[in-house]
């Protein structure tokens, strides 16, 4: 029997070889098996691989800190960095008129009932025209929103180390949601296919989109009169959750995926949207330097210009705890980044990053001292 | 002789695959399909035990890989479309290659989605409740059924195969699976009923729990940054789960098990034992789960060892 099998293979191969084109074969690169994961060289790990990516805006040095090993390595050099944001894996470092993309090499794939964590080597990916982008991604695409334009980046190309494969989208604000895109343009809220083709228009209006985000309970655009919440799987529906007073000013900030995003309000305070209850909470704090929400029934964190970190109950707006962290000076942008366990706050002037247990009355868990100015910071690996 | 044959046919396959990948016309050699392609390494082990050396078995998923996300090369994808039989788990397990599997089936490759034919159960956890649970291999009884299904389908689809030999090989292997089930039943019989509780963050043991009457107590296993500077609140979920189970065994993969044990003792006063289990993939030979039988036996002994002594 083995002989028969072998003979059949040989005959088929010979038969094909007689036909033009058969002899060309596959490119050598495609012959190597890729047994595991989406990216060559990626390693699956038992635990989340979180990294704090930081830039010193004076020197342009970009460092990555692994909070488990407590080691910091310099991974790139970008002169003129002014802002930094992430889609969970790729870091977008904005300059005056262009944006550099860094692959932090750590990410999570969510399979619903469980997640997988991956790690590969960090590397620079390339540059994109424009700056001031707010990225939001899914496994297939990362959309970069800015006041001037909206760009969709193909994740596969980014993973291959190329930033070139981008499409400019004709809309004011766009989100990847499900296997589609949601776009706000001229007040209308539209559902687009991944190729940008119009699928349908939702029954809601969104004037002057301010920010946008995706949560486990739906996608949100912050509009002039309220939040437009889009929910559903195949059939999408939109509803407006009106602001209690002043509207949001700028984007939403929250632990990735969680359904209670926070934003600054036009009057300088904080607005928290409880998506489950379709309800806004106002927190009348002033002097906000940075804000983020940690989840439903979990505190909202605010850093104020006196250098104090405060936590608030997202339902009542009551202050729960406070912790004096730093002296805020000119230059540098302190940010609050949150994962399932901890919050991190960068202290540019103090050359430190603070690790906060936000569920334990803002307990200062660890302080990482660094030998550069962490002017900008994002957390990746989610 | 057999080994030599294998080497030669392996060398021939890439040529075949490359040629047919370039030229769609080659697919017209429908009757010239050959070999069995299997997606996961667990199913690959079952299949090899059923067919022996009679036919080439290509397993797409490497040892130690993740069945949800492994991918295939262009060569492997092409071999899949030329297979005489495609054996896969189904029930949504092989997300990374589902496109290739569907394309092959659409192109007329005979297939067997094993999981769909072994009386699948649904997840009961919140986020995925109601969806079918693909991890049937944690129940040896269903694996025994799977062996019979594979044997039947192989005899039906693989031309020129010695059906009697396949039946004999399947029966011999089935006897080993039955023995595994008996052994497992006996091991678990030593665990007092009130301690048949698995505190775990693994999502694959629903079938085992149903077969052997365990309760799964899901727990968040503190890791990484939490263990670096833990507080009682970080460890409360796990401490509560351990208290509910009444035994100190925690079945989880921890990158720092000693640190976890120490943190639990210091912060919550709860003594735990961290016991790793094999979940979704075979290992390389000699690393504890080189075969399905080795994997299942090892898990049964680890669970019994963790729960029976208390």
Interface residues (C-beta under 8 A of the other chain):
Chain A: X1 X2 X3 X4 X5 X6 X8 X9 X10 X11 X12 X13 X15 X16 X17 X19 X21 X22 X23 X24 X25 X26 X30 X31 X32 X33 X34 X35 X36 X37 X38 X44 X45 X46 X47 X48 X50 X67 X68 X70 X109 X111 X112 X113 X114 X116 X339 X341 X342 X355 X357 X359 X360 X363 X365 X366
Chain B: X2 X5 X8 X9 X12 X13 X14 X15 X16 X17 X18 X19 X20 X21 X22 X23 X25 X26 X29 X32 X34 X35 X53 X54 X55 X56 X60 X61 X62 X64 X65 X66 X68 X69 X70 X71 X72 X73 X74 X75 X76 X78 X95 X96 X123 X125 X127 X128 X131 X160 X161 X162 X203 X222 X223 X224 X225 X226 X228 X229 X231 X233 X234 X253 X254 X255
